[in-house]
C-alpha cells in the first residue's frame, strides 16, 4: 500500500511535530476506491502542490531566552498611612466632688475633707496623674497624694472659711470644685481661780462660772505637766501644783524628783469639748506658786511620870508648818506585855496583836490614827490595855502639802499603873 502522507487541512496553524491546533485532520485515500462516496477523488492533493510549499512543516523555534525583568522589586513606604485625624490638644477639665464631716466647729476642733477614689475623674488621664490640692480658706493648703483621700484641719481663729479642692491634669487643665463653707467660733465659757498665790503643793479651787452652749465636757491643764477631763456638770475643782514628773529611761517609768518642784507664776488653761472633740486651750488665769522652804514641825509631849500607865492615858503634842501647811498627821502606839505579846493601835483606836512588821504596816501604819489639830496642838486618848510591867512606845509622823516629812517618837517602860 502506498504510504499516506498525513496532511492537514489547515484552518488554523501548523506547529512542530505536525500537530494541528484549531481544526481536525482527514486522511487522504490512495485510490478512488478508497474514497468515500460523495467525495471527489480529484481532491487529493499532491505533496508537491504549490499550496504546500507555502507552509513550512518545520516550526520556527521561538527564542528560548526569556526577556529578563528587573529582579529588584519597587520598594513601598513601610509606614502605614494613618487613618485617623489628630485629636488636638487636651482641653477637657477634670471633674469631681468632695465632702466635709463638719461645717460648724470651735477653734481647735478638726474638720475633715473626704474625697474618695471614685469621686474625681478626667476623661483623658489616669486618676493617679491628677494633682489635687485642698485650700482651707485661711491662706493654707494641703496637697493630696494619689493614695490619700482625706485631710484634716484645725482653725486657730474664728471666722467663715471657704474650703475648695482644685484638680489639675498633666495638660494644665484645672477644675475648682465648688466650695464648702465652715463656720468657726470660740466657745464662750467662764472659769476662774479661787487664789492668786499658793505655796508649793497647797490646794486651790477652779470654779466653773459658765458652760458654753453645746459643751458636754472640759479638761484642765494644771501647768505641772498634767491635764485631766471632767463632765460639764462639775462646777468646782480642787487642785494643787506640787512638782514635775520625770521619765526615767533606765527604769522605764515615771519617778518623782524632789528638786523639780514647780515655783513661780503658772498659767492654768481650760478646753471645752463636745462630740466633735476638744476645742483650743483658753486661759483661766495665773497663780503664783511660792517656794516652800520649811519642813513641818512635830512634838510629843513628855508626861511628868513616864513610868506610870496613867500618864499615857492621853497623849498630846504639837504640829505646825510655816509654808504650805500640814497635809497629814498620823499617830500610833505600841505595847508589849511581860509575856511577849505585842499590840499596836489601829486607826479605829483598838489594840491589834501583831506578829511581824508586815502586820504593823497593814493594820497600824497604813494611815495611823486620825487626830484633831486645834491651834497647832493635837491629842490622842488611848483605849484600855496599857498597864504595869509593859514596854510602851508612841510614834507620830506628819506631811505638809509640799510633800515634806517629819517623824518623832517616845518610849517608856511602864512599871506602875
Secondary structure by P-SEA (a helix, b strand, c coil): ccccccccccccccccccccccbbbbbbbccccccccccccccccccccccccccccccccccccccccccccccccccccccccccccccbbbbbccccccccccccbbbbbbbccccccccccccccbbbbbbccccccccccccccbbbbbbccbbbbbbbbbbbccccbbbbcbbbbbbbbccbbbbbbccccccccbbbbbbbcccccccccccccccccbbbbbcccccbbbbbbcbbbbbcccccbbbbbcccccccbbbbbcccccccccccccccbbbbbbbbcccbbbbbbbccccccccccccccbbbbbccccccbbbbbbbbbcccbbbbbbccccbbbbbccaaaaaaccccccbbbbbcccbbbbbbcccccccbbbbbbbbbccccbbbbbbbbbbbbccc
